[in-house]
């Protein structure tokens, strides 16, 4: 189908495309692709942004970021809004493996989907921000590699066809909105215990390995990161992004952090235009 927000180019939307089949359920993505305007080469490959929804790692679904996918596609970026297993399906690291499975699927199918396998980024909100940023800091980490038996089609072969040299799950840029990046120094809540399989005292290793802050040593060689947060966020205070930004800077990473005054946890909805503007400018610099 074709859709549009009315402000830019028409967008082609391919819905419910399967990309991974773990035992719990088959995972799907919605692909938003700009329709090339007249005069553009129809086969021009586009940068693609993986959209990772929030929901405390167990709620929400890929439809939550459809508006964002349409808006970015109208601005020239292909987008893939993905499903991933929630904590009711499986505990961590299933979720990050699903995100990386989507990245590998997009690379494996880049030629036929009109995507550039060298320009894959991620955008996530809340729990999805945690996963997008964790993916950026752990490129090709074998601990988080998706099970090849779960991957659909060419992705299971580590590429396939013209894209066989691109089996990587590395990202070129990542945007985290209202994310949590350090489980070890965050007040526990039920959703975190569900994700990590218990309390911090019971599952200290899981709390450490699930925290993007654990991998700050990779920041200098990792993808650039943009952190956005609402100043009035009562779920995850904006200090979570500000402290993580400091860590990225200290580790030699490329990072930006912007806090929206008056906005809460759903800043991407409350201040959609603000979130889109910062995201587009960042992606223009690092992914265009």
N, C-alpha and C positions, 0 to 999 in steps of 0.2 A: 504494500500500500504506500501512498504518498501523503505526506502531511506537511503542515507548515504553521508557524506561529504568526505568519503574516508579515514579519519584519525583514525577511531575507529570502535566500534561495529555497526552492522546494527541496524537501528531504524525503528520501526513500527509506522506509522502515521495514525491516525483515524481522518478524516476531517469532519468538519461541524456537530459536535454533539450538539444538542440543550440542553441548560441547564436552560434557563429561558425564559418566554414568557410574558413580560410586554405588555401593550396595544399598544405601538408604533411599536414594531417589535420583532420577536423571535431572541434570542441571541444564538450564536453558539461558540463552541471552537474546536480547533485542538489539539489532544492529541498525543504527541511524547513519545514513550515508547522504552527503550532499549530492544532489543531482548536478552534474557539471553544467555551468552556464554556457550559453552559446559562445563558441570560440575556444573553449577549453578542450584539451584532449580528453576524450571519453575514457581513456585508460589511465589517466593521471592517478598516481597512488597518493592516498591521503594519510596524514597522521591519524592515529586512532587513540581514543581515551577510554579506558575501562572504567565504568561507573559502578561503584560498590556502595550499595545502600546501607543505611543504619538500621537500628532496631534492637540495640542491646545484644547483638550477636545471635538473636533467635527470632525476632519479629521482622516485619517489613518484607519487601520483595523488590524485584527489579523495576516494577512500575513506579516506585517511589521517586526515581530520578529521570523519568521519561521527559518531563518538561525541560530538564537540564540537557538531556541528550538532544532534543529537538533544537534548543537554542544554540548549543555548540556546533551542531551540524549545519545550521543556517550560517554559521560563521566560518565554515570551511573545515571543521574537524569531524571525522567519523567518530562515532561513539558506540560502545557496546555495554549496555546495562545488563548486569549479570545476576543470576541467582547464586547462592552458595549455601552449604549446609549450616543450619543453625545449631545452637548448643543442645536443643532437644533431639537433634539427629545424631550428633557426634561432638565430642569435646575437641579442644584445640590439640593439634594443629590442623584439623580437617579444613577449617575455614581458610587459612592462608594457602593451603594446597589447592583449594578450589579457585582462588583468585589467580594463582600461578598457572593452573590448568587453562583458565580462560586466556591468559596472555599467550601461552604456547599454542592454543587453538587458533588465535588470531594470526600469529606468525605463520603457522602451517598453512593457513588458508588465505594469506595476504594477496597472492596473485589473483585468485578468482574473485576476491571481495574488493579489489581495488584499494588495498591498504599498503602502507609502507612498513615493512617489518622492522626497520631501523628506528621508527618513530612511534613507539608505543608508550603511552602514559597512563596514569590512573588518577581518579578523583573519587574521594569517599567522604561520607558524612557519618559522624559518631563512630559506631563500631566499624563502619566501612572506612572511615578515615584511619583508624588504627591499622586495618588490614592493608590499605593502599600504601601507607607510609612504611609499614613493616616489609611489604613486598619491595619497595624501593631500596631499603637498606640491606636486603638479603638476596641479592641477585644470584641465581643458580646455587643457592644453598641446598646441599643434598638432603638436609633434615626436613626441609619444607617442599621438596620436589613432589609434584603430583604423581600418583601411581600411574605408570604408563598403561596399565590394563584398564584404567577408568576413562582414558582419553578417547574421544570420538574421532574417527576418520584419520586423516593424515597426521594429526597431532600425536597420535599414538606411535607414529613412526619417527618422531623427532624432527618433523618438518614435512617433507614430502614435495615431490615435484621441484619446481623452480625455487622453492623456499627451504630446501633440505638443509641449507647451511645456517638456518635460523631456528634452532630448537630452544634458544635461551628464554628464560622468564624474566630477564633484566628489563627494567623500565628506563625511559629517558627523562621522565619528569613525574612528580606526584603532588597532588593537592589534598590536604587533609582539612576537613571542616568540623569543628567541635569534637576533635578527637582526644583520646586518652592514650598516652604514649609510655607510661611507666606504671605497671601494676604493683610493683614492689613498694612504692611510696604513695599509694592511693588508698583512701578509705575503702574497705571491702563493701561490696553490695552483692545482692543475690545473683544478679546477672553475671558478675565476674566469677563468682563461685561456680555457677553453672557452666560457664565457658571453660574454666580451667580445672574442673573436677573436684573442687573442695576449697577449703580455706587456705590462706597464705601459709599458715604453719603446717598444714597437711601437704600442700603441693608447692613448696617454695621453688622447686626447680621449674615447674610449669609457669609460675608467675614471672620468673626471670626470663625464660626463653620466649615467652609471648610478648615481652616488652620491647618495643622498638628502641628504647634507650639502651638496651643491652648491646645493640649493634652500632652504637655511635662510632666505634673504631673504624667502621666501613665508610663513614660519611664523606670523607675527602674524595673517595673514588666512586661514590654512589650518585644517583640521580638528584638533581635539584629538587627542593621541597618547598612548597608554599603552605603555610599554616594560617587558616582563617578561624576566627572564634567570635562569639558574641560576648560582650562584657557582662551581660546579665545571665549567663548560662548557669542554671541551678542544678543541672545534671552532672556536667563536667566543667568545673570552673576554668575560665580563660587562662589561669595560671598554668594549667597543664600544657598548653601550647607555648606559652612564653618561656617556661623553664626548658622545654624540649628544644625550642629555638636556640636558647643559650647554649645548650649542649651541642647542637649541630654546628653552631658558629665556632665554639671552642675546639671542636674536632676537625675543623677545616672544611666543613661541608658548605654547599651553596644553598642558602635558605632565606626565606622571608617570612615574617609573621605580622599579621594585621588583625587588630581587634575592632569590632564594630560596636560603637557605643549604643546602648539602649536595646541591643538584640539579645535574644535568648538562645536556647540550645538549637532551635530550628532556624538559625540565621539564614540558611540557604533558601528558606521559604519566606521568612519575615522580611529579609532584605535581598530578594532574588537578584535585582539589578546590580546591587553592590557586589554580591558573590560572583555573579557572572562576569562583571567587569574586571575584577581582580584576577579571576581564573583565566579569562581570555588573554589578558595582558601577559600573564606569566607563561601560558602555553605558547603565545606568539614568540616569546624570547627563547624558549627552550625546546619547543616541539614543532614549530611551524616549518 
